[in-house]
Amino acid sequence: MEARAEGEAAAESPLSLFQLSGAVVSSAMGALEREVWALPGQILQDILPLLNIYYLERIEEMAVKKGLSTQPIWHKLWNDVMKIRPPKSENITCWRKKFLETFFSNVLHGVLDVSSDQRLNDRRFSPLLHSSRHVTQLTICNMLQGVAELTAESNQRVLESLACSLRILKFRHLLTSDLSIRHSLSLLLHRLIHHGAVSQVSICSWPVPDKILLVLILSMCAGFWHPDKTLVQQGSPCNLCRKESDVQSLLIQEEGALLGSNQLCCGYTEQSETGQWGDSESRSKKVQTASTKVLQEGDPDSQASVELSRSSSGTVTTPVLCGLRSNSKGLPNLRCHDVSCKVPPEYYNIKGESLPSIPQRSSVGRAFRKPDRWFKSAAGRKRRCPRRNRRARADPEDLYDFVFTVAREEETAESLYESNVLEEESIDGWALSSADAPGFEGVGCTEGGSVGIVPLKAACPFQSVSTLELFSIPLTGDTCRILGNLLSSWASLEKLVLSYNGLGANIFCILSGLRALSRRSDCRLHVVRVSDVFSHIPSVELVQAILSAFPRLHTLSVSFDLKNQLEGNRLEGHSSSLEAEIPVSCLEELEIRFPREPLQTTLLLPVLKASRSLQQLSLDSATISCPLEFGLLLQALKECNPGLKRLSFHDVNLADYQKEVLLLLQDPVLQEITFSFCRLFESCTTEFLSDIIKIVKRNSTLKSLKLPGNRLGNHRLVALADIFSEDSSSSLCQLDVSSNCIKPDGLLEFAKKLESHILQRGGRITFTHLRLFQNWLDQDAATAQEALRRLKAVCRVVSSTWDSSQAFADYISVM
């Protein structure tokens, strides 16, 4: 009661003169800002906490020059406004950025009301605009809240600022959206990815994905933009694209003047077009052909991709999908120009659209063009066309058709036209399924792996992201084929993560795209991570297939939780992909998580032999049948991978392989060895631990030894301190003894013994890091604190507050 009374008295006590003056200055910062900046540091330090977030952010640079830090103020603001502890708060280095980034997101999503706190509310500043330049990561959730606000005309400056600062864009728990929201999302992604700095897109936790929305996001991440009919009719929907239209028009006119009257457009000569449709139509044909030639000469690998959409008048509006890639001759890229041309009726497909494969031939890469054949066709050779569907479409925007059509342009035209085409369902003019169309069936999933997957060289994409992550999103066969087609030309992609997507046999669609991508000289992909619940083929066989498709990978991770329950399950039609010889690869890191499968050393040997540059190998949850198999693995590592520096075994029972463990510890090349939950000391003798200590003491190469989950206990932990004795030549820097049933008294004895060894060595020791997660240190808090105090004087200790009794109860409950 007395403490509460004192607090109330302090709250009711009158403010000091300085506090009153500071409040007045804070309220008049609009007129006094420059004068406040010029104040001495000691006075300015007391005024800073009185400023609102806008002036506090603006004064940051001046405060730093005067030797002042605003971090405590921002930290207090976080506690007062956000009222939650952020994850990994100990790693936050700049509370200003953390606060303003979260502030932007909360205001955008309507979670935070700026009028609730006077420090957040100032009519002279826009909360979104002022904080946008600090946002490097943005999450869009549920019904795409905030997308329409960011693309609104009133927030144009916010979007421009965000395009410069944002690096990571995340989608989480998305739901089905309407057409207007998709239009806004299309504009947002175009600005942030194609004209912005976003390099990583992650899509997480989408149990029932909307195919249309998912394909839209994936296509735009890959650099392709398919503006809807409304946006196209309104002109170029992007200001940045529109600014270059005048320059591009001049270039097109100059190129068009040099083309002559015998150039082909849409499979016809210009002379025949003039005769059939008139001079104005012929001129628009010349414009389209000229634009294609400009792109071909500017960048041979960056041709324009055109999707033709039929309007009611029979005119086909052609949004040229091209982008930001630089070209060798300094010509600016063509962007978002709408070229209209007449197309004869026989070239419309069943959906009332023009077949892209014929007019696109003029923009196909040089390596794929067949001039003699197409001139013969233009001269009058008849082609068989599919029957038209007279049902009108609501909206001619179909990303499925776009992706698959561009990819199959290189296939034989006759086989395409002789196929019978079925009608497809569509919603808002977007095809829901492409599996029924003969041109789509089996794309990327045929025997041999890459038939049907052709790089989208007919398109000149915009800037694309370098990292794509898909977590917990079921991917159907259609979606996998689309992703495979996009991957085939995604040259800027550096990292691909596919986690819990239920791929199954559809993984071969992805592999087909990767195989096509690997043929590009400008390909940058070097990290692939695939994880799922069920393994439809043995893990090592999948590793072989991935490396055969893409030997240029530097990091490959394959992880499965459970083995497929169907015995004898083999993927028909993919034997050639699985049995293909592995070429020499660039692999440096390999991680395999076996779903309780045998190690299969005989299958792993070709992978190790092809990966001469391997530096890190991690094997998880594998079962070893006999010592001969384990010995064969060690021999292969020694002969095939002389540069291997980090080796990890997790959840692999090594209780009966003590000899092999000792051989690994004395390897003269390995710098980091991990035996995690490997039951090393489950049934070992006293001599085994002594041998480990002697070998590590003599090994001057080993820098890190990780032994979590091996039932060390107190007495073995104390014995490990002898690794750092006076007669040791060990260079061990890191020791991990997490989850080893260590009690406070054992840790204290280890600390004392370590101190004595350091004194004997004159204080010279290489040991710097000790990890102690999930041990029984809560049983005697005082002893544990004393042990930790001693250890922290020697090295950096990383531990956690862990309730061992609760953990034991959880263990008993699941037994």
Protein Blocks (a to p, Z undefined) as FASTA:
>chain_A
ZZmmmmmmmmmpccdfklmmmmmmmmmmmmmmmmmmmpcfklmmmmmmmpcfklmmmmmm
mmmmnopafklmmmmmmmmmnopacehkllpmblklmmmmmmmmmmmnomacfklpmklg
cfkbcfklmmmmmpcbdcdehjlphklmmmpmklmmmmmmmmmmpmbdcdehiacddfkl
mmmmmmmmmmmmmmmmbfbdcdehifbacfklmmmmmmmmnopacddfklmmnopfbfkl
mmmmmmmmmmmmmmmmmnojmbceehiafklmmmmnojklmmmmmmmmmmmmmmmmmomk
lccdddddddfkopacddddddfbdcfkopacdehiacdddddfklpcfkopacfklmmm
mmgcfklpcfklmmmmmnopacddddddfbdcfblcdfklmmmmmmmmmpcfklmmmpcc
dddddeehiafbfklpmklgophiaghhjgoiacffkbccddddfbdcdehiacdfklmm
mmmmmmmmmmkbmbdcdehklnmmmlmmmmmmmmmmmmpmkbcbfbdcdddfbdcbdfkl
mmmmmmmmmmmbfbdcdddfbdcfbghiacehilmmmmpccdddfbfbdcdddehiafkl
mlmmmmmmmmmmbcbdcdehiacfbfklmmmmmmmmmmmmmmbmbdcdehiafklmmmmm
mmmmmpckbmbdcdehklmmmmpcfklmmmmmmmmmmmmkbmbdcfehklnojmlmmmmm
mmmmmklcbfbfbdcfehklpafklmmmmmmmmmmmmmmnnopafbfbdcfehiakllmm
mlmmmmmmmmmmmmccddddddfklmmmmmmmmZZ
